[in-house]
Amino acid sequence: MSEKTQAYGIDLRAVAPHLLLPLAILGVVAVFAMLQPAMLSADNAVNIMKQSSLFFFVACAQLVVIITRGFDLSVGATVSLVSVASSMAMTALLPSIGAGASIFVGVVLGLLIGAAIGAVNGALVAYGRINPFVVTLATMSVFTGVATTISGGFPIFNLPDAFTFAFNQMTILLLPIPLVIAGLVAFALHFSLTRTVHGRVLYVLGDSNEVAHVGGRRVKEHLFLAYVTSGVLASVAGLLMTAQTGSGEPNLGTSLVLSSIAAAVIGGASLRGGTGGISAPVYGSLLIVCLSIGMNLQQINGSLQPVVIGAILVFGAALDAYRTKSR
């Protein structure tokens, strides 16, 4: 067998890890399709595309910082705060300046909030030299509290219909708008990671974390920008998820922290830093969303889904260890 594979120029040990996730995704879909034929319906296919696109953004947010050997535990808090703040801005301004302008203000405000949270995290990690786990755990607590406080703990309703349509219901070439936006972001992020100095520095930081401390001001700027990028990506997720639910939800991002890390890691990002590409959030998001939707169709108790996410994270860590050993 080895002689045949060599004759065709195929190294199965090198190819196998890249096939594992696509085959796992197909296997999950096939199993649930046998149990529930609705898994393969056209409506469910659109639902999978939408849900995986939304989840893709928080997985990307984790990918960028995991590459640097960090974490961003505040992505869920960012999603919640952006959802509440942008919704409050849109509903407050709608009667006076109209739908278009209020949506513009809400979207810009959401993106600025994400960038600001990322800047706080990045400054403390890159320049303050504080452990990213501690920093983002603290900001997660702070901004979750802010989201709950400013909303009074209640959802914000009466968002402009145009906002829901433009960021959730609209299609371009028959593709849902969240999928189109995810595709554009995926291309931009892939280009940034593979074709720019910034991307190369992030991988170097992951390979040698001490570079962040001894590499000078410019290196720290790249680390800082990684957390800003994470915050902006999480804010995009918050805006799109708000458009999907049709309301600003103070608890919208509560369950996203563990699952976003699991998606990035199971997709191929290494917890040791220095590795991972755009395929990690793509595969990871698809796998977790297909599992979640399949379990919902099968009416499996929702409280078991965090158990599955935890198991995926453990399996991803084990797979990461195997990839590292095989190198």
C-alpha positions as CSV (number, residue, x, y, z in Angstrom):
1,M,0.0,0.0,0.0
2,S,2.7,2.4,0.9
3,E,4.5,1.8,-2.5
4,K,1.2,2.5,-4.3
5,T,0.6,5.7,-2.4
6,Q,4.1,6.9,-3.0
7,A,3.7,6.1,-6.7
8,Y,0.7,8.4,-6.9
9,G,2.4,11.0,-4.7
10,I,0.0,10.6,-1.8
11,D,1.0,10.6,1.8
12,L,-2.0,9.2,3.6
13,R,-0.6,10.3,7.0
14,A,-0.5,13.9,5.7
15,V,-3.9,13.8,4.0
16,A,-5.9,12.0,6.7
17,P,-6.1,14.9,9.2
18,H,-7.5,17.2,6.4
19,L,-10.2,14.6,5.6
20,L,-11.2,13.9,9.1
21,L,-13.4,16.9,9.7
22,P,-15.2,16.9,6.3
23,L,-15.9,13.2,6.8
24,A,-17.1,13.8,10.3
25,I,-19.5,16.5,9.2
26,L,-20.9,14.3,6.4
27,G,-21.2,11.5,8.9
28,V,-23.2,13.7,11.4
29,V,-25.5,14.8,8.6
30,A,-26.0,11.2,7.4
31,V,-26.8,9.8,10.8
32,F,-29.3,12.5,11.6
33,A,-30.8,12.3,8.1
34,M,-31.5,8.6,8.7
35,L,-33.2,9.5,12.0
36,Q,-34.9,12.6,10.7
37,P,-35.3,13.0,6.9
38,A,-36.0,16.8,7.5
39,M,-32.3,17.1,8.1
40,L,-31.8,17.1,4.3
41,S,-34.7,19.4,3.5
42,A,-34.1,22.6,1.6
43,D,-35.3,24.8,4.5
44,N,-33.0,23.0,6.9
45,A,-30.1,23.4,4.5
46,V,-30.7,27.2,4.5
47,N,-30.9,27.1,8.3
48,I,-27.6,25.3,8.5
49,M,-26.0,27.8,6.2
50,K,-27.3,30.7,8.3
51,Q,-26.5,29.3,11.7
52,S,-23.0,28.1,10.7
53,S,-22.3,31.5,9.1
54,L,-23.3,33.3,12.4
55,F,-21.2,30.9,14.5
56,F,-18.3,31.3,12.1
57,F,-17.6,34.8,13.2
58,V,-17.1,34.0,16.9
59,A,-15.0,30.9,15.9
60,C,-12.8,33.3,13.7
61,A,-12.5,35.7,16.7
62,Q,-11.1,32.8,18.7
63,L,-8.8,31.6,15.9
64,V,-7.0,35.0,15.6
65,V,-6.0,35.0,19.3
66,I,-5.5,31.2,19.6
67,I,-2.9,31.5,16.9
68,T,-1.0,33.9,19.3
69,R,-1.3,31.3,22.1
70,G,-4.1,33.3,23.7
71,F,-7.9,33.1,24.4
72,D,-10.7,35.6,24.2
73,L,-13.3,34.6,26.8
74,S,-15.1,37.9,26.3
75,V,-16.5,37.1,22.8
76,G,-19.9,36.2,24.3
77,A,-20.0,39.4,26.4
78,T,-19.1,41.4,23.3
79,V,-22.0,39.7,21.4
80,S,-24.4,40.5,24.2
81,L,-23.3,44.1,24.7
82,V,-23.3,44.8,21.0
83,S,-26.8,43.3,20.6
84,V,-28.2,45.4,23.4
85,A,-26.4,48.7,22.7
86,S,-27.0,48.7,18.9
87,S,-30.7,47.8,19.5
88,M,-31.2,50.6,22.0
89,A,-29.6,53.1,19.6
90,M,-31.7,52.0,16.7
91,T,-35.0,52.0,18.6
92,A,-34.2,55.4,20.2
93,L,-33.3,57.1,16.9
94,L,-35.8,55.5,14.7
95,P,-38.7,58.0,15.2
96,S,-36.4,61.0,14.7
97,I,-34.0,60.1,11.9
98,G,-35.7,57.2,10.2
99,A,-34.8,53.6,9.6
100,G,-31.8,54.0,7.3
101,A,-29.9,56.4,9.5
102,S,-30.8,54.6,12.7
103,I,-29.6,51.3,11.3
104,F,-26.3,52.9,10.2
105,V,-25.8,54.4,13.7
106,G,-26.6,51.1,15.4
107,V,-24.2,49.1,13.2
108,V,-21.4,51.6,13.5
109,L,-21.9,51.7,17.3
110,G,-21.8,47.9,17.5
111,L,-18.6,47.7,15.5
112,L,-17.0,50.4,17.7
113,I,-18.0,48.6,20.9
114,G,-16.4,45.4,19.6
115,A,-13.2,47.3,18.6
116,A,-13.1,49.0,22.0
117,I,-13.5,45.8,24.0
118,G,-10.8,44.2,21.8
119,A,-8.6,47.2,22.4
120,V,-9.0,46.9,26.2
121,N,-8.1,43.2,26.0
122,G,-5.2,43.8,23.6
123,A,-3.7,46.7,25.6
124,L,-3.7,44.6,28.8
125,V,-2.3,41.5,27.1
126,A,0.3,43.1,24.8
127,Y,1.4,46.1,26.8
128,G,0.4,45.1,30.3
129,R,1.8,41.6,29.9
130,I,-1.2,40.1,31.8
131,N,-2.3,36.6,31.0
132,P,-5.0,36.6,28.3
133,F,-7.1,34.1,30.2
134,V,-7.2,36.4,33.2
135,V,-7.8,39.6,31.1
136,T,-10.6,38.2,29.0
137,L,-12.2,36.5,32.0
138,A,-12.4,39.8,33.7
139,T,-13.7,41.7,30.7
140,M,-16.3,38.9,30.1
141,S,-17.6,39.6,33.6
142,V,-17.5,43.4,33.3
143,F,-19.2,43.7,29.9
144,T,-21.8,41.0,30.6
145,G,-22.8,43.0,33.6
146,V,-22.9,46.2,31.5
147,A,-25.1,44.5,28.9
148,T,-27.5,43.3,31.6
149,T,-27.5,46.7,33.4
150,I,-28.2,49.0,30.5
151,S,-31.0,46.8,29.3
152,G,-32.5,46.1,32.7
153,G,-32.1,42.4,32.0
154,F,-34.9,42.5,29.4
155,P,-34.8,42.2,25.6
156,I,-35.0,45.3,23.4
157,F,-37.8,45.0,20.9
158,N,-39.2,47.1,18.0
159,L,-36.1,47.0,15.8
160,P,-36.4,48.4,12.3
161,D,-37.8,45.8,9.9
162,A,-35.2,46.9,7.4
163,F,-32.4,45.9,9.8
164,T,-33.8,42.4,10.1
165,F,-34.3,42.1,6.3
166,A,-30.9,43.5,5.4
167,F,-28.8,41.4,7.8
168,N,-30.9,38.2,8.0
169,Q,-33.6,37.7,5.4
170,M,-32.0,39.2,2.2
171,T,-30.4,36.9,-0.3
172,I,-27.7,37.5,-2.9
173,L,-27.5,35.0,-5.8
174,L,-29.9,32.8,-3.8
175,L,-27.4,32.8,-0.9
176,P,-28.5,34.0,2.6
177,I,-26.8,37.4,3.4
178,P,-25.1,36.0,6.5
179,L,-23.3,33.4,4.3
180,V,-22.3,36.1,1.8
181,I,-20.8,38.3,4.6
182,A,-19.1,35.2,6.1
183,G,-17.5,34.4,2.7
184,L,-16.2,38.0,2.4
185,V,-14.8,37.9,5.9
186,A,-13.3,34.5,5.3
187,F,-11.4,35.7,2.2
188,A,-10.2,38.9,4.0
189,L,-9.0,37.0,7.1
190,H,-7.3,34.3,5.0
191,F,-5.5,36.9,3.0
192,S,-4.4,38.7,6.2
193,L,-3.1,35.6,7.9
194,T,-1.3,34.2,4.9
195,R,-0.2,37.2,2.8
196,T,0.6,40.0,5.2
197,V,3.4,40.8,7.6
198,H,0.7,41.0,10.3
199,G,-0.4,37.5,9.8
200,R,3.2,36.1,9.8
201,V,3.9,37.9,13.1
202,L,0.9,36.4,14.7
203,Y,2.1,32.9,13.9
204,V,5.6,33.7,15.2
205,L,4.0,34.9,18.4
206,G,2.3,31.6,18.8
207,D,5.5,29.7,18.1
208,S,7.4,31.7,20.7
209,N,5.3,33.6,23.2
210,E,8.4,35.4,24.5
211,V,8.6,37.3,21.3
212,A,5.7,39.4,22.5
213,H,7.8,40.6,25.4
214,V,11.2,41.0,23.8
215,G,10.3,41.7,20.2
216,G,9.8,45.4,20.6
217,R,6.9,47.8,20.1
218,R,6.0,46.7,16.6
219,V,5.4,43.1,17.7
220,K,3.2,44.2,20.6
221,E,1.2,46.3,18.2
222,H,0.4,43.1,16.1
223,L,-0.6,41.3,19.3
224,F,-2.8,44.3,20.2
225,L,-4.4,44.3,16.8
226,A,-5.2,40.6,17.1
227,Y,-7.5,41.2,20.0
228,V,-9.0,44.2,18.3
229,T,-9.8,42.0,15.3
230,S,-11.3,39.4,17.7
231,G,-13.6,42.1,19.2
232,V,-14.7,43.4,15.8
233,L,-15.5,39.8,14.5
234,A,-17.5,39.2,17.7
235,S,-19.4,42.4,17.1
236,V,-20.3,41.3,13.6
237,A,-21.7,38.1,15.1
238,G,-23.6,40.2,17.6
239,L,-25.2,42.3,14.9
240,L,-26.1,39.4,12.7
241,M,-27.5,37.4,15.6
242,T,-29.6,40.4,16.7
243,A,-31.0,40.6,13.2
244,Q,-31.9,37.0,13.3
245,T,-33.7,37.1,16.7
246,G,-35.3,40.5,15.9
247,S,-34.4,41.9,19.3
248,G,-31.5,43.0,21.5
249,E,-30.7,40.2,23.9
250,P,-28.6,40.7,27.0
251,N,-27.9,37.0,27.2
252,L,-27.4,36.4,23.4
253,G,-23.7,35.4,23.7
254,T,-23.8,33.5,27.0
255,S,-23.2,30.1,25.5
256,L,-20.7,31.1,22.8
257,V,-17.4,31.1,24.7
258,L,-16.8,27.4,25.1
259,S,-18.4,26.5,21.8
260,S,-16.3,29.0,19.8
261,I,-13.1,27.7,21.3
262,A,-14.2,24.1,20.6
263,A,-15.0,25.1,17.0
264,A,-11.6,26.6,16.4
265,V,-9.7,23.8,18.0
266,I,-11.6,20.9,16.5
267,G,-11.2,22.7,13.1
268,G,-7.4,22.6,13.3
269,A,-6.2,25.5,15.4
270,S,-3.6,24.5,18.0
271,L,-4.0,25.4,21.7
272,R,-0.2,25.7,21.7
273,G,-0.4,28.5,19.2
274,G,1.3,29.1,15.9
275,T,-1.0,27.0,13.7
276,G,-4.5,27.2,12.3
277,G,-6.0,28.7,9.2
278,I,-9.4,29.8,7.9
279,S,-10.5,26.2,7.5
280,A,-10.6,25.8,11.3
281,P,-13.6,28.0,11.9
282,V,-15.3,26.8,8.7
283,Y,-15.1,23.1,9.6
284,G,-15.6,23.6,13.3
285,S,-18.7,25.8,12.9
286,L,-20.3,23.4,10.4
287,L,-19.7,20.4,12.7
288,I,-21.1,22.0,15.8
289,V,-24.1,23.6,14.0
290,C,-24.9,20.3,12.3
291,L,-24.8,18.5,15.6
292,S,-26.9,21.1,17.3
293,I,-29.6,21.2,14.6
294,G,-29.6,17.4,14.4
295,M,-30.1,17.1,18.1
296,N,-32.9,19.7,18.0
297,L,-34.7,17.8,15.2
298,Q,-34.3,14.6,17.1
299,Q,-35.8,16.5,20.2
300,I,-32.8,15.6,22.3
301,N,-32.8,17.4,25.6
302,G,-31.2,20.8,25.1
303,S,-29.3,20.5,28.4
304,L,-27.2,17.7,26.8
305,Q,-25.8,20.0,24.1
306,P,-23.2,21.6,26.4
307,V,-22.1,18.1,27.3
308,V,-21.5,17.4,23.6
309,I,-19.7,20.8,23.2
310,G,-17.4,19.9,26.1
311,A,-16.7,16.5,24.6
312,I,-15.9,18.1,21.3
313,L,-13.4,20.4,23.0
314,V,-11.7,17.5,24.8
315,F,-11.5,15.6,21.5
316,G,-10.2,18.7,19.8
317,A,-7.4,19.0,22.4
318,A,-6.6,15.3,21.9
319,L,-6.5,15.7,18.2
320,D,-4.2,18.8,18.6
321,A,-1.8,16.7,20.7
322,Y,-1.9,14.0,18.0
323,R,-1.1,16.6,15.2
324,T,1.7,18.0,17.3
325,K,3.2,14.5,17.9
326,S,2.9,13.5,14.3
327,R,5.0,16.6,13.3
